[in-house]
């Protein structure tokens, strides 16, 4: 007699062995035990390359959802297979945070290593959440396109991400970001930026930092956009400027608590599409991963295109 088939939808467990400095690999036996204890059918996809993991997900039958084990970068690499577009449904997503940056999961109240808590939420009603489509503009208006779940930073924040590579290995998460932020303040340079929101001028002038967010936080806990709601069909843009080094330090301290939006050097609003143009090449990070330097980007919200299983 054949064994009874489970009524629980199967999941592809995507584990980045390098996430969190190898923490995900070390923690896998405990997560595997939790999955088996709950009778959750799964297939393990162990890939250090986001492109390789994405290709394997895209080759699976459509009914199989994704359990992403890692940080924001791990989730971001899989989004092309998860986002619903016309004529192609996406795949449901669940998140187990175990990366260097776990900001989208942190916004949801998920904590690194709390496997039981994350898997308990698989019984929740799935919720549709927004994503961001980012086009990095070249000279002819064309360019690379990326899809993000959490958000992006330009200028100071991306420079901080660069400096995180030089932080002491013992520092992880927020402490690693804070170390890099202090180092980056010493290198502060202001460039002029022009921001257009839903076709209207929003901010023009010198700025050290611009963020476009779907989630509320980045950098391991900096609440750069505390009013963001990934289910409201809108993106949030936050720009700082003009300001000096001392003002930037004060701003970042306020960002920790999410109390900076009322400051005169902060410009924040919601919308559906934003264009950001710099007068000099400026570093950018997408969901915490560096993508070189840019002079212009266009971002639009993709409303309700990701089905989140444990949000």
Secondary structure, DSSP 8 states (H G I E B T S, - for coil): ------SS--EEEEE-TTGGGGHHHHHHHHHHHHHHHTT--EEEEE-S-HHHHHHHHHTS-TT-EEEEEE-HHHHHHHHHHHS-BTTB----EEEEE-SS--HHHHHTT--TT-HHHHHHGGGS--EEEEEEEEEEE-TTS-EEEEEESSEEEEEHHHHHHHHGGGS-TT--HHHHHHHHHHHHHTT---EEEEEEETTEEEEEEEESEEEEESSS-BTTTB-TTTT--TTSS-EEEEEE-S--HHHHHHHHHHHHHT--TTSTTEEEEEESEEEEEEEEEEEEEETTEEEEEEEEEEEEEEEEEEEES--
